[in-house]
Amino acid sequence: MARHRKVDRALLSQNDPLDSADQELIISSLAAQNDSNFQFYRRVLLLAIVVEILPLAHAARVTFTQKGVYSPSAIMMVILSCVFSVASMWPVWRDWRRKALDYTNMALVAGLWTILYRSGLCWQDVFALVPAANLGAVVLLRRWHISTNKSVHDLRDLTYKFKSV
């Protein structure tokens, strides 16, 4: 905290006003950087989810056949959960459609865990946890982007008289 105060005092002692063009340039660069970071992490997350679909379906099939239980609905729920996670990250969807996909995905994960419980299998198997983790990652990434956009938008409403940290 003391270090921040020293930096504040050093900047404020210069008494150099930040003109509005500099302010707007900083804010627009923050917004552009936020959007580019979101696009990059969205692509990485989409690639990770698409790559894990087949290994998850295979792990679910192997786990169910080892226990002597055949449940194609559970395998289909794993695949659909991954597909819905990818679809909710697609940039063309409107907000209410994304939320509907997220709620449907939550219902699929809950249904998968119910099937596992009734089959006598553990819900902590990797093919049951990964769809829930995918859903959480998608929601948290989108929430991070929206909250950062809101913060950048709030910066546009502020007026600066002096340089600050």
N, C-alpha and C positions, 0 to 999 in steps of 0.2 A: 504494500500500500504506500509506503514511504517513497519507493522508487517512482510510482505513478505521480505522486505529488511533486517530486522534483522535476519530472518531465513536464508536467503541467505548468509549473512556475517558469521553467526555461522557455517554453513556447509562448506563454502569455507575456513574458518580459520583453519579447521581441516586438510586441504590439504591431505586428504586420497583419492587417486585415486580410481575410481570405475573400477574394472577390467571388461574385456569384457564378462566373464562368468556371472557376476552379471547383466550386462546390458542385455544380451540375456535372462536371466531368468526373469527379470522384464518385458521385452517386450513380451516374450511368455506367461507369466501369464496374461498380459493385453489382449492379443489376445484371450486366452482361456476364460477369464472372459467375454469379449465382446460376444463371440459366445454362451456361456452358458446363458447370460442374454437375448440374442436375442431368443434363443430357448424357454426359459421360457415365455417371454412376447408374443411370437408367439402362444404358446399353450393357454395362457390365452385369447388372442384376438380371436383365433379360437373357443374356447369354448363359449365365450360370443356371437359371431356371430351365432353359431349353435343354442344356446339356445333361441335366440331372433327371430328366423325365424317364428315359429308358432304364438307367440303373435303379431308379426307385421302383419302377414297375417290376423289374426283375427281382429285386429284393423282396417286394411284397409277395410275389408268386412263390419264391423259394421258401419264405417264412411260412406261408400258409400250407404249402405241400409238406413241409417238414413236420408240421403239427397235425397233419392228416385232415385239415379243414380246407375245403376249396371254396373260395369266396371271390368270384369275378367282380362282384359289386365293389368290394374294397379296392381291388386293383384299378377299377374304373374310377373310383373316387380319388385315388392318388393322382391318376393322370388328369382328371378334370380339374383338380385343385391346382395343379401346375399350369394347366392351360388358362384357367381363370386368373391366376396371378400374372401371367404374361399379358392377358387381354386387358386387365385393369391398369397396366402400365402403358398401354398404347396411347399415344398423344391425341388421338382424334375423339376419344370418348369425352362426353360431358360429365360434370361432377356427379350428378345423380346416378348416371349409369355406372360410374366407377364405384360408388358406394353400394349400389345393388350387387355388383360383381363381388365386392368384398364381403358383403353379408351372405351371399350365396356360398362363397368360398368358406366362410366360417361355419356355415351349416354342413358343408361337405366334410370339413375336418371333424366336426362334432359327430357326424354320422360314421365316419371312419373309426373314430375312437369307440363309438358304441358297438360297431361290428367287432372290433378287437376285444372289447370287454366281454361280449357274449360268446366269442370263440375261445375265450380263456387265454388269449394272448396279451402280452404286455403293451400298453400304449406308448411305452418309451422306446419301442423299436425305431430304427432310423427312418424307415419309410413312413412312420406316423408322425414323427417330429418335424421332418423337413418341410412338409406342406404348411404346417403352422408357422415355422420359421420364415418360409417364403412370404406368407401373408403378412407377418409382422414386418419384414424388411420392406415390402412394397408400401405398406401404410406409413411406416416411419420415414422412408425416403420422400414420399409425397408430402408428408407433414413438415419435414425439414425444409423442403423447397417453398412451401406456402408460407411458413412462418418467416423465412428469410426474405421472401418477397414483400411481406407485410412490413418488416423492419426497414427495408430499403424504401418502401413507399412512405413510411413515417418520416424517414430522413428528409424526404423532399419537402415536407411541411415545416421543417426547422429552418431557422435563419441563423447563420453564424456571423459573429462580429469579429472574432479573433480565431487564430489557429488553435486547434485542440487536438488531443490524442485520439 
